[in-house]
Each structure stands twice: as structure tokens, then as C-alpha cells.
Amino acid sequence: MEFRISYGATRIVLLSKKYAIKFPRFPVIKLLITFMKRKLRGNPFYQYDPMKGEVVKGQPAIRLAIEAATTRGIKSNYREWKRWKANPSVRRVPVLFSIPGLIVVMKRYRPHELDNRPNHFIFNGNHNKSDMRISNPKIADLRVANLVKTEHGYAYCDYGGIYDPVVEEQRVEGDEQKEL
């Protein structure tokens, strides 16, 4: 069985012909090297805080960086498993097997062909891309690269981030119906 390895910000994904197997990533050494380089240069240590939507410096940045290097991959795997278990939507790639937090096994599908730019965001204010109307620009995982083509249309293959794209879609659609 042949595997391709893909590295994300928080997880390592083994891709076979039929399955995507996600493991948490622990980039602690990279964090330490970055911290030491900035310290030697006299530059402040900064980190993007997704909960606040801003860049923080100093002690809060160090705390966020340590959390990112140690727990975000585990949290992402856990959220994907929990979200699939709570709401097995056709807009999500199914989780076939999971040891919550440590491993997630999903069926592998072909990438969606909305756009060939892997980091092109689906949203832009109220920009309409296909039938997706996502209005919250803080949702970093809503990239075309995270969409796959399934037998039911498109689905998200990476929904372990802070915001759930399926819930966000439903919220936006609900807001639009209220306006009518």
C-alpha cells in the first residue's frame, strides 16, 4: 500500500488511494528554534490568536505558541470526530474510525474543482462561490483546498478548526432567509 504524506499546520495526513489518516503534529523543535532566533535578534515573539482575531506579543504569544506546538493537532482530531458523531452531514467527509484526539481515519475523495489555487479562500465578505455564502473572514480553514467532491456534491475534508464550516453555512443561510 502506497502512502503520500501531507503536512498541515497542526496535523500530518497519510494519504492512500482510499483513506486519509490524520495524526496530530508536534512541531516543538521548530517552535524552539524560532523562539531562539527571535530572542538572539532582539525581536519580540508574536503569534496570531485565532480566538481574538489579532496578533499578540510577549507572554501571551509564548503561551499560544506552546499550545499550538503541543495540543492543537489533538484538539483538531477530537473536534472532527465529535462533530461527525454529533452531526453526520453530507457536507462533511465521514469519519470511519477514530481514537479521539490521536487518529482520525476518513474516506479519501478527489479535490473539488472550484478553483485550482490551493489557498484561495471560499469567502470574501459576502462573496458567493458556488453555493457557499460564508461571511466570517476569521474562518481560516474554509479554503478550496479543504473541499472534496463526493457522491452528494461537495464536502469539507478538514473541519477540525475552531469554527465549524457546516454550522457557519447553516447560520448564513438562516440569516438570508430571515431577510426575505
KATA-V297762 format. One record per backbone hydrogen bond with DSSP energy under -0.5 kcal/mol. CO is the residue of the C=O (numbers start at 1). NH is the residue of the N-H. Records with the same first field share a line. If there is no record, write none. Layout:
# KATA-V297762
CO->NH / NH
This chain:
# KATA-V297762
4->15
6->8 / 13
10->25
11->8
12->14 / 23
13->6 / 15
14->16 / 21
15->4
18->108
19->16
20->22 / 106
21->14
22->104
23->12
26->28
27->31
28->32
29->33
30->34
31->35
32->36
33->37
34->38
35->39
36->40
37->41
38->42 / 43
39->42
44->46
45->58
47->56
48->50
49->53 / 54
54->49
56->47
57->60
58->62
59->63
60->64
61->65
62->66
63->67
64->68
65->69
66->70
67->71 / 72
71->75
72->76
73->77
74->78
75->79
76->80
77->81
78->82
79->83
80->84
81->85
82->86
83->87
87->89
89->92
91->156
94->96 / 107
97->105
98->100
99->102 / 103
102->24
103->99
104->22 / 106
105->96 / 97
106->20
110->149
116->118
117->120
118->145
120->144
124->126 / 127
127->129 / 134
128->130
129->132
131->133
132->129 / 134
133->135
134->124
135->137
136->139
138->140
139->142
141->143
142->122 / 123
143->146
144->147
146->157 / 158
147->112
148->150 / 155
149->110
150->153
153->150
155->148
156->93
163->165
164->168
165->169
166->170
167->171
168->172
169->173
170->174
171->175
172->176
173->177
174->178
175->179
176->180
